[in-house]
Amino acid sequence: MLLKDKVIVITGIGPGMGAKMAVEGARVGAKVVMVSRSDFVMKDVLAQIAAEGGEAIAVQADVAKQDDCNRAAAAAVEAFGKIDGLINSAYYHPPMVPLLDNDADDLRTAYDVIVLGALNMVRAVLPSFQAAGKGAVVNIGTMANRKPLIGEGGYVLAKAALASLTRQLAHELGPQNIRVNTTIMGWLGGPAVEMFLEWKAMSSGRTKDEVVAETVGRIALGKIPPDEECGKAALMLLSDFASQVTGASLDVNGGEFMAP
């Protein structure tokens, strides 16, 4: 099994990819520590993982607060004895308006959650990584950094900083056998994208089917990538199959963007 006996921490457990990664991580052998500000989704995910014979715990915590992150890491070690991997998936998306219309407080919140939240979590799990002599971090990025979209400005500013954080930490922590990578996610078929497509249809005076057809027409694999399938790429980067991969940005978008 890809992550057999590994303990992985996943932040940002909402109704989308975060929850799907938690379920899939348990299916491939990991003991999963879910971290989110709310437990309304985590309760259901815990029940699903337990029903399938997996192991997981849920910790309510705000990644923008270092004390909360430390508490989450301590809970992971108390429950499972160690931490092998971390996926930083928590995010805040400012209102989808042109960047110049974004409120400064919303931009700061996005930076606090996406960038400082990831940094806080790395600080929290680092002692466990150092004790084991290895560790792996995956930061969830966005294709909107490669293909700008109206309404995504406040979000991509923070995600761009997260990409820089990935490379910086990969360089600084590499000598300790700690890997840091990012997955550059495109469309993530799930609740959030469904809402976005409906909003785009309403705001452009078209049907949702027309908007979906236009979107799919740009994707080589011919469909909006399901979020549960995209999340598997992040889990793979935590595994030993990627033991020599660090500082990398992996495009996960069904072939909509192909790096030269």
C-alpha positions in Angstrom: 0.0 0.0 0.0 1.3 3.4 -1.0 1.3 4.9 2.5 1.3 1.8 4.7 2.0 2.7 8.4 2.7 6.3 7.6 1.1 9.1 9.7 -0.1 12.0 7.6 -1.6 15.3 8.6 -4.0 17.0 6.2 -5.3 20.6 6.7 -8.4 22.1 5.2 -10.9 19.4 5.6 -14.0 20.7 3.8 -16.5 19.1 1.5 -14.0 19.1 -1.4 -10.5 17.6 -2.0 -9.3 17.8 1.6 -11.9 15.2 2.7 -11.3 13.1 -0.3 -7.5 13.0 0.4 -8.2 12.0 4.0 -10.4 9.0 2.9 -8.0 7.9 0.2 -5.0 8.3 2.4 -6.6 5.9 4.9 -7.4 3.5 2.1 -3.8 3.3 1.0 -2.6 2.5 4.6 -2.0 5.9 6.3 -3.1 6.9 9.7 -4.7 10.2 9.0 -4.8 13.4 11.2 -7.4 15.8 9.9 -7.1 19.5 10.8 -9.9 22.0 10.1 -11.5 25.0 11.9 -14.9 23.2 11.8 -15.8 19.6 12.5 -19.0 19.4 10.5 -17.3 17.6 7.6 -14.6 15.9 9.7 -17.2 14.0 11.7 -18.6 12.3 8.5 -15.1 11.6 7.2 -14.1 10.0 10.5 -17.1 7.8 10.3 -16.4 6.8 6.7 -12.7 6.0 7.4 -13.7 3.9 10.5 -16.3 2.0 8.5 -13.7 1.1 5.9 -11.3 -0.2 8.6 -9.0 2.8 8.6 -7.6 4.9 11.4 -8.0 8.7 11.8 -8.4 11.5 14.2 -9.8 15.0 13.8 -8.5 18.2 15.4 -10.3 21.5 15.3 -7.6 24.1 14.7 -7.0 27.4 12.9 -3.8 27.1 10.9 -3.3 30.8 11.1 -2.5 30.4 14.8 0.8 28.7 15.7 -0.5 27.4 19.1 -3.4 25.6 17.2 -0.9 24.0 14.8 1.3 22.9 17.7 -1.7 21.4 19.4 -2.7 19.5 16.2 0.9 18.1 15.8 0.9 17.1 19.5 -2.5 15.3 19.0 -1.0 13.4 16.0 2.0 12.2 18.0 -0.1 11.3 21.0 -2.5 9.2 18.9 0.0 7.6 16.5 3.5 8.2 17.9 5.0 10.1 14.9 4.3 12.2 11.9 5.6 11.3 8.4 3.9 13.7 6.1 1.9 16.9 5.9 -0.4 18.3 3.2 -1.2 22.0 3.5 -4.6 22.3 1.9 -6.2 24.9 4.0 -7.1 28.1 2.2 -9.2 31.3 2.3 -10.6 32.6 -1.0 -11.3 36.3 -1.0 -14.5 37.5 -2.8 -14.3 36.8 -6.6 -14.0 40.4 -7.8 -11.3 42.2 -9.8 -8.1 42.3 -7.7 -8.2 46.1 -7.2 -11.7 45.7 -5.7 -10.5 43.2 -3.1 -10.6 44.5 0.5 -7.2 44.6 2.1 -8.4 42.6 5.1 -9.5 39.8 2.8 -6.1 39.7 1.1 -4.4 39.6 4.5 -6.6 36.7 5.6 -5.8 34.7 2.4 -2.1 35.2 3.1 -2.5 34.4 6.8 -4.2 31.1 6.1 -2.5 29.9 2.9 1.1 31.1 3.5 1.6 31.6 7.2 -0.7 28.7 7.9 1.5 26.4 5.9 4.6 27.7 7.6 3.0 27.3 11.0 2.2 23.7 10.3 5.7 22.9 9.0 7.1 24.4 12.2 4.7 22.3 14.3 5.5 18.9 12.6 9.3 19.6 12.2 10.3 18.1 15.6 8.7 14.8 14.6 10.3 14.9 11.2 13.7 15.6 12.7 13.3 12.8 15.2 12.6 10.3 12.4 15.3 11.7 10.2 12.9 12.3 7.3 9.6 13.9 6.3 7.5 15.1 3.4 5.4 18.2 2.9 3.0 18.9 0.0 1.6 22.3 -0.5 -1.6 22.6 -2.6 -1.1 25.3 -5.3 -3.4 26.5 -8.2 -3.2 26.6 -12.0 -4.6 30.1 -11.7 -1.0 31.1 -11.1 -0.2 29.9 -14.6 -3.5 31.0 -16.3 -4.9 34.1 -14.6 -8.7 34.3 -14.2 -10.8 37.4 -13.3 -11.9 37.0 -9.7 -8.9 34.8 -8.6 -6.5 37.7 -7.9 -6.6 37.7 -4.1 -6.3 33.9 -4.0 -3.4 33.6 -6.5 -1.3 36.2 -4.7 -1.2 34.0 -1.6 -0.8 30.8 -3.7 2.2 32.4 -5.6 3.8 33.1 -2.2 3.1 29.5 -1.2 5.1 28.3 -4.3 8.0 30.4 -3.2 7.7 29.0 0.3 7.8 25.5 -1.2 11.1 26.1 -3.0 12.7 27.9 0.0 11.8 25.2 2.5 12.9 22.5 0.1 16.3 24.1 -0.1 16.6 24.7 3.7 15.2 21.4 4.9 16.7 19.1 2.2 19.9 18.5 4.2 17.6 17.0 6.9 16.0 14.6 4.4 12.8 16.6 4.5 11.1 17.0 1.1 8.8 19.9 0.2 6.8 19.9 -3.0 3.7 21.5 -4.5 0.9 20.2 -6.6 -0.5 22.8 -9.0 -4.1 22.0 -9.2 -6.4 22.9 -12.1 -10.1 22.5 -12.0 -11.1 20.3 -9.1 -14.4 18.7 -9.9 -16.4 19.0 -6.7 -18.7 21.3 -4.7 -16.6 24.5 -5.0 -16.1 24.2 -8.8 -19.8 23.3 -9.3 -20.7 26.6 -7.5 -18.1 28.5 -9.6 -19.5 27.1 -12.8 -23.0 28.1 -11.8 -21.8 31.6 -10.9 -19.9 32.0 -14.2 -23.0 30.9 -16.1 -25.2 33.3 -14.3 -22.8 36.2 -14.6 -22.2 35.6 -18.3 -25.8 34.9 -19.3 -25.1 31.4 -20.5 -26.3 28.0 -19.4 -24.1 25.9 -17.0 -23.8 23.2 -19.7 -22.4 25.8 -22.1 -19.8 26.9 -19.6 -18.8 23.3 -18.8 -18.4 22.5 -22.5 -16.2 25.6 -23.0 -14.1 24.6 -20.0 -13.7 20.9 -21.0 -12.8 21.9 -24.5 -9.5 23.2 -23.1 -8.6 20.0 -21.2 -6.6 17.3 -23.0 -8.3 14.5 -21.1 -11.7 15.8 -22.0 -13.3 16.2 -18.6 -13.1 18.4 -15.5 -10.6 16.5 -13.3 -12.4 14.9 -10.3 -11.0 16.3 -7.0 -10.6 12.8 -5.5 -8.3 11.8 -8.4 -6.3 15.0 -8.2 -5.8 14.5 -4.5 -4.1 11.2 -5.2 -1.2 13.1 -6.8 -0.5 14.9 -3.5 -0.6 11.6 -1.6 1.8 10.1 -4.1 4.3 12.9 -3.4 4.1 12.0 0.3 5.1 8.5 -0.4 8.5 6.8 -0.8 7.8 6.6 -4.5 8.8 10.3 -4.6 11.8 10.0 -2.2 14.0 11.9 -4.6 11.6 14.6 -5.5 11.8 17.9 -3.7 11.3 21.5 -4.6 9.1 20.4 -7.5 5.8 21.8 -8.9 3.6 19.0 -10.3 0.8 20.1 -12.7 -2.4 18.2 -11.9 -4.9 19.6 -14.4 -5.9 16.9 -17.0 -3.6 18.5 -19.5 -5.1 21.9 -19.6 -1.7 23.5 -19.0 1.4 21.8 -20.1 4.7 23.3 -18.9 7.3 23.7 -21.6 
